[in-house]
Amino acid sequence: MSENTITRYKPGRDPRPDSKTDWARLHAMTDEEAEAAAGSDSENLPLTNEDLATAKRMPHIKALRQRLGMTQEQFARSYRLPIGTVRDWEQGRSRPDAPALALLTVIERNPKAVAEALSA
């Protein structure tokens, strides 16, 4: 395999990818030491309350679908979405665009009204 080859880890099928994390050292730390170590990482600073307040909220499609008690197929059919798109969103291969985010927000707030409007 060349250095430019991208491989994907498949949980349950592939061996665990190599980790550079020293888990023994981490488990030996107190919570305060772990927080201090995480806070000292200049490439991965913790989010502040201001950061969190201004962050865009991404709907968790799988959780929404499960709250509605639907399979991927039922969710896709009910809301006129391509099944492949629903799968891609749930598996993180793609993200909903602005119109899809608007639809998902409305589904989250009033799923019955959306389903009724689309079935008419």
Contacts in CASP RR format, 6 or more apart in sequence:
PFRMAT RR
TARGET T0000
AUTHOR 0000-0000-0000
METHOD contacts of the structure
MODEL  1
MSENTITRYKPGRDPRPDSKTDWARLHAMTDEEAEAAAGSDSENLPLTNE
DLATAKRMPHIKALRQRLGMTQEQFARSYRLPIGTVRDWEQGRSRPDAPA
LALLTVIERNPKAVAEALSA
1 7 0 8 1.000
9 16 0 8 1.000
9 17 0 8 1.000
26 34 0 8 1.000
29 37 0 8 1.000
38 44 0 8 1.000
38 46 0 8 1.000
39 45 0 8 1.000
39 46 0 8 1.000
47 55 0 8 1.000
58 95 0 8 1.000
59 96 0 8 1.000
59 101 0 8 1.000
59 104 0 8 1.000
59 105 0 8 1.000
59 108 0 8 1.000
61 86 0 8 1.000
61 89 0 8 1.000
61 90 0 8 1.000
61 96 0 8 1.000
61 104 0 8 1.000
62 90 0 8 1.000
64 104 0 8 1.000
64 107 0 8 1.000
64 108 0 8 1.000
65 71 0 8 1.000
65 72 0 8 1.000
65 75 0 8 1.000
65 86 0 8 1.000
65 90 0 8 1.000
68 75 0 8 1.000
68 111 0 8 1.000
70 78 0 8 1.000
72 83 0 8 1.000
72 86 0 8 1.000
72 87 0 8 1.000
72 90 0 8 1.000
73 83 0 8 1.000
75 81 0 8 1.000
75 86 0 8 1.000
76 82 0 8 1.000
76 83 0 8 1.000
76 84 0 8 1.000
76 85 0 8 1.000
76 86 0 8 1.000
78 115 0 8 1.000
78 118 0 8 1.000
79 103 0 8 1.000
79 107 0 8 1.000
79 114 0 8 1.000
79 115 0 8 1.000
79 118 0 8 1.000
80 118 0 8 1.000
81 100 0 8 1.000
85 94 0 8 1.000
85 100 0 8 1.000
87 93 0 8 1.000
88 94 0 8 1.000
89 95 0 8 1.000
89 96 0 8 1.000
96 104 0 8 1.000
103 114 0 8 1.000
106 113 0 8 1.000
106 114 0 8 1.000
107 114 0 8 1.000
END
